[in-house]
Structures are given as C-alpha cells and as structure tokens.
C-alpha cells in the first residue's frame, strides 16, 4: 500500500470579495490552523490547503486542477463565510473527484460579550454551508457531510473514514485484475459485464492462461523458496508432516514456489487483485491455498472460481482497512448451525481465507489436507479461528441493467465448539436483525455466495463508496423488515430505469 503515501486531499475554502481583504486574510489564517491541526492527527491521507476561492474563475480552475492531479483523491470544502453558490456551478459541474462538505466553524463558542456584526460576517458557516449544500443537491452530487467543531475527535475520525473510502475509490479506478482461467462452470452470480464494470468503476479484468502463470512459477529460484519456507517456520505452527523430514514436505515447498510465482506474475503486470478456479489448474501441482491467503494479507484482492467482482471488492475493503487491526477476507457462506434461537453461519472457503482475521497470530496452523475437488495434490493451507466483534459482509452483483451492492451487518462470534477436523480458516457470525430475516433479505436482494468480509470497516463507508460510483446500495441491518425491503427493491427498479 505504498501508493497511499503520495496521495493528498485538497482543503478548499469558500468566501467572496464582499467582506474585504482583512476578512479574507483571517479566513486564510483560520484555514491554515485547521489544516495543520487535522494533519497532526495522522489521518489516512495528508491534507493540502488551497488558496481561498472567491470567484467563479478560481473555483473552476481549482476543480479542473483537482481532476487532472493524479495524487489528489478528493476535496474537502468549507464555507468559512457566505460563498454564493452560483460561483460554484462551473467547477462542481465538472468535478470528478469525491467531495466532503465540512460543516464546521473556526470558533467553537460564541464570544457573548464581544460578538458584533464583523464577527457575524466572518463566521457564517451556519448559512454559508446551506447555500453550498443546496447547490450540491441541485447538481445531484454524491457527497459526504461532516458536522461539528474541527477539534472534536468524532469529526476528524469521520474525515479519516471518508479518506479511507476515497482512497479505495482511487484504487478501483486504477485497478488491474488478473484472471487465471474462467468462471466455475455453470455458476451464474460470478458472471457479469466486465466492460460495464470498467466503465462504472474503472478497473480492468484481464484473462490469462494458467500456463502463463505456471511458466512464472517454474522459473522461481530454489534459494528464494528455501528462504520463504524458513519464514513459514518462524511465523506458523507447522504440522509434523511439513517439517524437514515430514512426508508432505514437498507439498510445502511447492506451496512456497506457487506463492513466489504468483506474486511475481502479479507484480510484473501491476495487478492488485486476481482470481483462479479449481477447474483450471493445468500444469500446477496444487490449488493455490497458502499463496492466496498470504497475498490477501498483503493487500491483494481475491475472488474464487473466477469471481472478479468479489476480487475487486476485497481489494477495496483491504485498502479501506489498511493499518487497522482486525482484518478482512474473501468469504463464503458455507454451512449453518441451526440451534434454535442461536443460529450461526460458518463462513469459510475451500482454502482461501485471509489470516488477517485470525484471533491469534501465534496460533495459526500450517498444514496439508486433502481437497476432494480439483484433481490435484493435497494443498497446503493456513488453519485458524477468527476474531469476534462487529463485522460486515458485502457483495456486488450484476442484476442486468446495473450493479447492486448488498451489505449485511454481522456479529462475529467465537467458535462455539472445537472442530479438530475442519481443515480451513473460518469465522462464525450471527446475522442481523436475526437469522431468518437476515438470510431472507440477502437472498431476496440477490446477494452472492461470495463476499468481502471485514471486521475493520462498516456499511456507512461502503455506502459512500457505492454513492460515488452511482450503484444501487442495499443495507441489511438491525432495523431491516422484509416487507420494507421488498418495497425498496421495487422502488429501486423504477428509479434506475430513469437514471
């Protein structure tokens, strides 16, 4: 995620000539103090203050510059005084970067004994932002609004969360996805319109023959493989069969070779997300399990069985959650425990669950286990339990004339019982508002069996993501009612016919 260091958000302050040069100097000074304070909080992206905008020409030039500046990922707009919104029409009409309206004022409290008309003219956010907000509504601009004093913890935390989302938006617009093989045969939900996806999100999906990956895997130097196997030994608890004299040691060596080859292929091509499928492994010794798990932990997106939409979404979630502690992963609803009034979902996959969600880094087991599909040698994989806590599952599906994002609020729970024979990393969760409604809602909305699971981000962040790309957003949460959801889906069908 080194690319994040070069990014910046522009802080844009609106005013006008009406208040005189002295007032404008004060506006600029106050903006400098706010920028310095926010940057001192080590937000996700650095903030760069731009000159105070006081004319239509200033604003148009600034918005055009933002569009063309590669490392500018968004604008924070603050109306310190009253900035007539007609001045913003030209610029905002052309703006292609995400926008946050910061509804704050420089002084936290009214100076009761000193307040006069000069003070009133200078501190006009209360109605200056309403003027700006009207234009945003009139232009139908997707935007985030943060309200409160700029020194309040809640305010800069909200800005930080927004920065995480817009960085993921930037990344999606520049993302390249490598696809080894095709979709799993006859599966519907992992299909979709790749051309429309590139138009809508910006990312490209490029297909490669598995032989091309195999050539890279076979070219890996043995010394590098030895070094990586030693790294495994230091980090994970190796099964006896994988130790130096173990009967499956060659499978561990092959797993390391696959990891190095896969990463080399992706990095040479500039790919930050990828897919594979167990039905297309020609020339490979085993299905990549360990390799995929470790690459996801490094921030690569992944989708199983050719699911490129989920690979892109997992990458977005990885970018949003970078530097946070709880983790995220490619996921699949696998099976249920239907204990009455305590139903839980077991989320897993054949192999590919990211160890970033493991409840203990010191208790991750590296083992080789049989895989009854794919027709290859038994693959190595990491096995662990997940952390507990608030979580989400998110998916993007192609419903024909549009993309739909579905996000479900979850509560990840500790593994209810010991499972000595379960050979995969996994997580258990409870659905909201309950198992019945949560499951019905996901199925009614057409949610995929693949998802991006995260313990770091939430539905509001993904809503901001969806709003920028103008895709449909469905949120399944504590307040979801099936009758209301059915109406929402019907209304959306009508609304999107006019978009």
C-alpha positions in Angstrom: 0.0 0.0 0.0 3.0 2.3 -0.6 0.9 4.3 -3.1 -1.2 5.8 -0.2 1.8 7.9 1.0 1.8 10.0 -2.2 -1.9 10.9 -2.0 -3.5 14.1 -0.8 -6.8 15.7 -0.2 -7.3 19.3 -1.1 -8.9 21.6 1.5 -10.9 24.2 -0.3 -12.3 27.3 1.5 -15.1 29.4 0.0 -15.6 33.1 0.5 -16.2 36.2 -1.6 -14.8 39.8 -2.1 -17.7 41.4 -0.2 -16.1 41.2 3.2 -12.8 43.0 2.4 -9.2 42.0 2.4 -8.8 41.9 6.1 -11.6 39.3 6.5 -10.1 37.2 3.7 -6.8 37.2 5.4 -8.5 36.0 8.6 -10.3 33.3 6.6 -6.9 32.1 5.2 -5.2 32.1 8.6 -8.1 30.1 10.2 -7.9 27.6 7.3 -4.2 27.1 7.9 -4.8 26.4 11.6 -7.5 23.8 10.8 -5.3 22.1 8.2 -2.3 22.0 10.5 -4.5 20.5 13.3 -6.1 17.8 11.1 -2.7 16.8 9.7 -1.3 16.5 13.2 -3.9 13.7 13.8 -2.2 11.4 11.3 -5.2 11.0 9.1 -5.2 8.4 6.4 -4.3 10.9 3.7 -2.4 14.2 4.0 -4.5 17.4 3.6 -3.2 20.2 1.4 -4.6 23.7 1.8 -5.5 25.5 -1.4 -5.9 29.3 -1.8 -9.2 30.8 -0.7 -11.8 30.6 -3.5 -13.5 33.9 -4.0 -14.6 33.9 -7.7 -16.1 31.6 -10.2 -12.9 31.5 -12.1 -10.9 30.5 -9.0 -13.3 27.6 -8.4 -13.4 26.4 -12.0 -9.6 26.4 -12.2 -9.3 24.6 -8.9 -11.8 21.8 -9.8 -10.1 21.3 -13.2 -6.8 21.1 -11.5 -8.1 18.5 -9.0 -9.4 16.4 -11.8 -6.1 16.4 -13.6 -3.9 16.0 -10.5 -3.1 12.3 -10.2 -2.4 12.3 -6.4 -5.4 14.4 -5.5 -8.1 11.9 -4.4 -10.7 14.3 -3.1 -11.8 17.7 -1.9 -12.9 19.0 1.5 -15.0 22.1 1.1 -15.6 24.6 3.9 -17.6 27.8 3.7 -16.0 29.9 6.4 -18.1 32.8 5.2 -21.0 33.1 2.8 -19.9 32.0 -0.7 -22.7 32.5 -3.2 -23.2 29.1 -4.8 -23.6 30.3 -8.4 -19.9 30.8 -8.3 -19.5 27.0 -7.7 -21.7 25.8 -10.6 -19.0 25.7 -13.2 -16.4 24.0 -11.0 -18.7 21.4 -9.3 -20.4 20.6 -12.6 -17.0 19.4 -13.8 -15.6 17.9 -10.6 -14.8 14.1 -10.9 -13.2 13.7 -7.5 -15.1 12.7 -4.3 -16.3 15.7 -2.2 -16.7 16.2 1.5 -18.6 19.2 2.9 -17.1 20.1 6.3 -19.8 21.9 8.2 -17.7 23.5 10.9 -16.8 26.9 12.1 -13.5 28.2 13.4 -14.6 29.2 16.9 -16.3 26.6 19.0 -18.3 29.1 21.1 -19.9 32.4 20.5 -18.0 35.3 22.2 -21.0 36.5 24.1 -19.7 39.9 25.3 -17.8 40.8 22.1 -20.0 39.5 19.3 -20.8 42.2 16.7 -21.6 42.4 13.0 -18.0 41.9 12.0 -17.9 38.7 13.8 -21.2 37.7 12.2 -19.9 38.4 8.7 -16.8 36.4 9.2 -18.3 33.3 10.9 -21.1 32.4 8.5 -20.8 28.6 8.1 -24.2 28.1 9.5 -25.9 29.5 6.5 -22.9 29.6 4.1 -22.9 25.8 4.0 -26.7 25.7 3.5 -26.1 27.7 0.3 -23.4 25.3 -0.8 -25.5 22.3 0.2 -28.4 23.5 -1.9 -26.2 23.5 -5.0 -24.9 20.0 -4.2 -28.4 18.8 -4.0 -29.4 20.7 -7.2 -26.4 19.1 -9.0 -27.2 15.7 -7.5 -23.6 15.5 -6.3 -22.7 12.4 -4.3 -21.0 13.9 -1.2 -20.3 13.3 2.4 -21.2 15.9 5.1 -19.3 16.1 8.4 -20.8 18.3 11.1 -19.2 19.6 14.2 -16.3 21.6 15.5 -13.0 20.7 13.8 -11.2 19.9 17.0 -13.8 17.3 18.0 -12.5 13.7 17.9 -15.6 12.5 16.2 -15.2 15.0 13.3 -11.7 14.1 12.3 -12.4 10.4 12.8 -15.2 10.8 10.3 -12.9 12.6 7.9 -10.4 9.8 8.3 -13.0 7.2 7.5 -14.0 9.1 4.4 -10.4 9.3 3.3 -10.2 5.5 3.5 -13.1 5.2 1.2 -11.9 7.7 -1.4 -8.5 6.1 -1.4 -10.3 2.8 -2.3 -12.2 4.7 -5.0 -8.9 6.0 -6.4 -7.5 2.5 -6.3 -10.5 0.9 -8.0 -10.2 3.5 -10.8 -6.6 2.3 -11.4 -7.0 -1.4 -10.5 -5.9 -4.2 -12.7 -7.3 -7.7 -12.0 -5.7 -10.9 -13.4 -7.9 -13.8 -14.1 -6.4 -17.2 -14.3 -8.8 -19.4 -16.2 -12.5 -18.7 -16.4 -15.5 -18.8 -14.0 -16.5 -22.0 -12.4 -18.7 -23.8 -15.0 -22.5 -23.1 -14.9 -22.3 -20.7 -12.0 -24.4 -17.6 -12.5 -23.6 -15.0 -9.9 -19.9 -14.8 -10.5 -20.6 -13.8 -14.1 -21.1 -10.2 -15.2 -20.4 -7.5 -17.7 -16.7 -6.7 -17.5 -17.0 -3.8 -20.0 -19.7 -2.1 -17.9 -17.7 -2.7 -14.8 -14.7 -0.9 -16.3 -17.0 2.0 -17.4 -18.5 2.2 -14.0 -15.6 1.5 -11.6 -12.6 2.0 -13.7 -10.9 -1.4 -13.1 -9.9 -3.7 -15.9 -10.1 -7.5 -15.9 -7.5 -9.3 -17.9 -7.6 -13.1 -18.6 -4.6 -15.3 -18.7 -4.0 -18.9 -19.5 -2.9 -20.9 -16.5 0.2 -22.0 -18.4 1.4 -18.4 -18.3 1.3 -18.5 -14.5 2.9 -21.9 -14.5 5.8 -20.6 -16.5 6.4 -17.9 -13.8 6.1 -20.5 -11.0 8.6 -22.8 -12.6 11.1 -20.0 -13.0 11.4 -19.3 -9.3 14.9 -19.7 -7.9 15.3 -22.5 -5.3 17.1 -20.3 -2.9 14.1 -18.0 -2.7 11.9 -21.0 -2.0 14.2 -22.1 0.8 14.1 -18.6 2.4 10.3 -18.5 2.2 9.9 -21.9 3.8 12.1 -20.7 6.7 9.8 -17.7 7.0 6.8 -20.1 7.3 8.6 -22.0 10.0 9.1 -18.8 12.1 5.6 -17.5 11.7 3.3 -20.5 11.8 2.9 -23.8 13.6 3.9 -26.4 11.1 2.3 -29.8 11.0 4.7 -32.6 11.6 4.1 -33.8 8.0 5.6 -30.4 6.8 8.8 -30.4 8.8 12.2 -31.1 7.3 11.7 -34.9 7.4 7.9 -34.9 7.0 6.2 -37.0 4.4 4.4 -33.9 2.9 7.5 -31.6 2.9 7.5 -31.5 -0.9 4.0 -30.0 -0.8 5.1 -27.2 1.4 8.0 -26.5 -0.9 5.6 -26.5 -3.9 3.2 -24.1 -2.0 6.1 -21.7 -1.5 7.0 -21.9 -5.2 3.4 -21.1 -6.1 3.3 -18.1 -3.8 6.5 -16.6 -5.2 5.5 -17.3 -8.8 2.0 -15.9 -8.3 3.3 -12.7 -6.6 5.9 -12.2 -9.3 3.4 -12.6 -12.0 1.0 -10.1 -10.4 3.7 -7.5 -9.6 5.2 -7.6 -13.1 1.8 -6.9 -14.6 0.8 -4.3 -12.0 -2.1 -6.5 -10.8 -3.5 -5.9 -7.3 -6.3 -8.4 -7.5 -6.8 -11.8 -9.1 -9.0 -14.9 -9.5 -8.4 -18.6 -10.1 -10.6 -21.7 -10.3 -10.1 -25.2 -9.2 -11.4 -26.4 -12.6 -8.5 -24.9 -14.4 -5.1 -25.8 -12.9 -3.3 -27.4 -15.8 0.4 -27.6 -15.1 0.0 -26.8 -11.4 0.8 -29.2 -8.6 -2.0 -28.0 -6.3 -4.7 -25.3 -6.0 -3.1 -22.2 -4.5 -4.3 -22.0 -0.9 -1.4 -20.8 1.2 -0.3 -18.4 -1.6 -3.7 -16.8 -1.9 -4.1 -16.4 1.9 -0.7 -14.7 2.3 -1.2 -12.4 -0.7 -4.6 -11.3 0.6 -2.9 -10.5 3.9 -0.5 -8.3 2.0 -3.5 -6.4 0.5 -4.2 -8.2 -2.8 -7.9 -8.7 -3.7 -9.0 -12.2 -4.5 -12.1 -14.0 -5.8 -12.5 -17.7 -6.0 -13.9 -19.6 -9.1 -13.2 -16.6 -11.4 -15.3 -14.1 -9.3 -13.6 -10.9 -10.5 -16.3 -8.6 -8.9 -15.5 -10.0 -5.5 -11.8 -9.8 -6.1 -12.2 -6.1 -6.8 -14.4 -5.6 -3.7 -12.0 -7.5 -1.5 -9.2 -5.2 -2.7 -11.4 -2.1 -2.0 -12.0 -3.3 1.5 -8.3 -4.1 2.0 -7.4 -0.5 1.0 -10.1 1.0 3.3 -8.9 -1.1 6.3 -5.2 -0.6 5.7 -3.4 -0.2 9.1 -6.4 -1.3 11.1 -6.1 -4.3 13.4 -9.0 -6.7 12.8 -8.7 -7.8 9.2 -10.8 -8.6 6.2 -11.1 -11.5 3.8 -12.6 -13.2 0.8 -15.5 -15.2 2.3 -18.3 -17.6 1.5 -21.4 -18.6 3.5 -20.6 -22.3 3.8 -22.9 -24.0 6.3 -25.2 -23.3 9.3 -25.7 -24.4 12.9 -29.4 -24.2 13.3 -29.6 -24.4 17.1 -33.0 -22.9 17.9 -32.7 -19.2 18.7 -28.9 -19.3 18.4 -28.4 -19.9 14.6 -24.9 -19.1 13.4 -23.2 -19.1 10.0 -19.9 -20.8 9.4 -18.0 -18.7 6.9 -15.0 -20.2 5.1 -13.9 -21.4 1.7 -12.1 -24.4 0.3 -8.7 -22.8 1.3 -8.7 -19.1 0.7 -9.5 -17.2 4.0 -7.2 -14.4 4.9 -5.2 -14.8 8.1 -5.6 -11.1 8.9 -8.8 -12.1 10.7 -7.2 -14.8 12.8 -7.9 -14.4 16.5 -4.3 -15.2 17.4 -1.3 -14.7 15.1 0.6 -17.2 17.3 -1.9 -19.9 16.8 -2.1 -20.2 13.0 -1.5 -23.8 11.9 0.1 -24.5 8.5 -0.9 -28.0 7.3 -1.6 -30.1 4.3 -5.1 -31.6 4.0 -7.0 -33.5 1.3 -9.1 -31.5 -1.2 -11.7 -33.6 -2.8 -12.2 -31.4 -5.9 -9.7 -30.2 -8.5 -7.9 -33.5 -9.1 -4.6 -32.2 -7.9 -2.2 -33.0 -5.0 -3.4 -32.1 -1.5 -2.7 -28.3 -1.0 -1.1 -26.6 2.0 -3.2 -24.0 3.8 -3.4 -21.9 7.0 -6.0 -23.0 9.6 -7.3 -20.7 12.3 -10.3 -19.3 14.2 -11.4 -15.7 13.5 -11.7 -12.8 15.9 -15.1 -11.9 17.4 -16.7 -8.5 17.0 -18.8 -6.3 14.8 -18.4 -7.1 11.1 -19.9 -6.8 7.7 -20.4 -9.0 4.6 -20.5 -7.1 1.3 -21.1 -8.2 -2.2 -21.6 -6.6 -5.6 -23.8 -8.4 -8.1 -24.7 -7.6 -11.7 -28.5 -7.5 -11.9 -28.7 -6.8 -15.6 -29.0 -3.1 -16.2 -27.0 -2.1 -13.1 -24.7 -3.2 -10.3 -26.1 -3.7 -6.8 -24.0 -3.6 -3.6 -25.5 -5.5 -0.7 -24.1 -5.1 2.8 -25.1 -7.1 5.8 -24.3 -6.1 9.4 -23.0 -9.1 11.3 -21.7 -10.1 14.8 -18.7 -12.3 14.5 -18.7 -14.7 17.4 -16.1 -17.1 19.0 -16.1 -20.6 17.6 -18.9 -22.4 19.5 -17.2 -25.8 19.7 -13.9 -27.5 19.0 -13.7 -28.7 15.4 -10.5 -30.8 15.1 -11.2 -32.0 11.6 -12.1 -28.7 9.9 -9.2 -28.0 7.6 -9.7 -24.3 6.8 -9.5 -20.9 8.3 -13.0 -19.9 9.3 -15.3 -17.5 11.1 -18.7 -17.8 12.7 -21.2 -15.0 12.7 -24.8 -14.1 13.7 -27.0 -12.3 11.3 -28.9 -9.1 12.0 -31.7 -8.5 12.8 -31.9 -12.3 13.2 -31.1 -15.4 11.2 -34.5 -15.6 9.5 -34.7 -12.0 8.3 -31.0 -11.6 7.6 -31.0 -14.7 5.4 -34.2 -13.8 3.6 -33.0 -10.3 2.9 -29.7 -11.4 1.4 -31.4 -13.9 -0.8 -34.2 -11.5 -1.9 -31.7 -8.9 -2.9 -29.7 -11.5 -5.0 -26.6 -11.5 -2.8 -23.8 -13.8 -4.0 -22.5 -16.7 -2.0 -19.1 -15.0 -2.2 -18.4 -11.8 -0.3 -15.9 -9.4 1.2 -15.9 -9.9 5.0 -14.5 -7.2 7.2 -14.0 -6.6 10.9 -12.5 -3.2 10.2 -15.0 -1.2 8.1 -18.7 -0.7 8.2 -21.8 -0.2 6.0 -21.6 3.6 6.0 -18.2 3.5 4.4 -19.4 1.2 1.7 -22.5 3.3 1.2 -20.2 6.3 0.4 -18.2 4.1 -2.0 -21.5 3.0 -3.7 -22.8 6.5 -3.9 -19.7 7.8 -5.7 -20.0 5.1 -8.3 -23.8 5.6 -8.6 -24.6 1.9 -8.0 -27.5 0.6 -6.0 -27.0 0.1 -2.3 -28.9 -2.3 0.0 -28.2 -2.4 3.7 -29.3 -5.3 5.8 -29.2 -4.3 9.5 -30.8 -4.4 12.9 -33.9 -2.5 11.5 -34.5 -4.5 8.3 -38.0 -5.6 7.7 -38.8 -7.9 4.8 -41.9 -6.0 3.7 -40.0 -2.8 3.6 -37.1 -4.4 1.8 -39.4 -5.7 -0.9 -40.8 -2.2 -1.4 -37.2 -0.8 -1.6 -36.2 -3.3 -4.2 -39.3 -2.4 -6.3 -38.8 1.3 -5.9 -35.2 0.9 -7.0 -36.3 -1.0 -10.1 -38.4 2.0 -11.1 -35.8 4.6 -10.1 -33.0 3.1 -12.0 -35.0 3.0 -15.2 -34.7 6.8 -15.3 -31.0 7.1 -14.4 
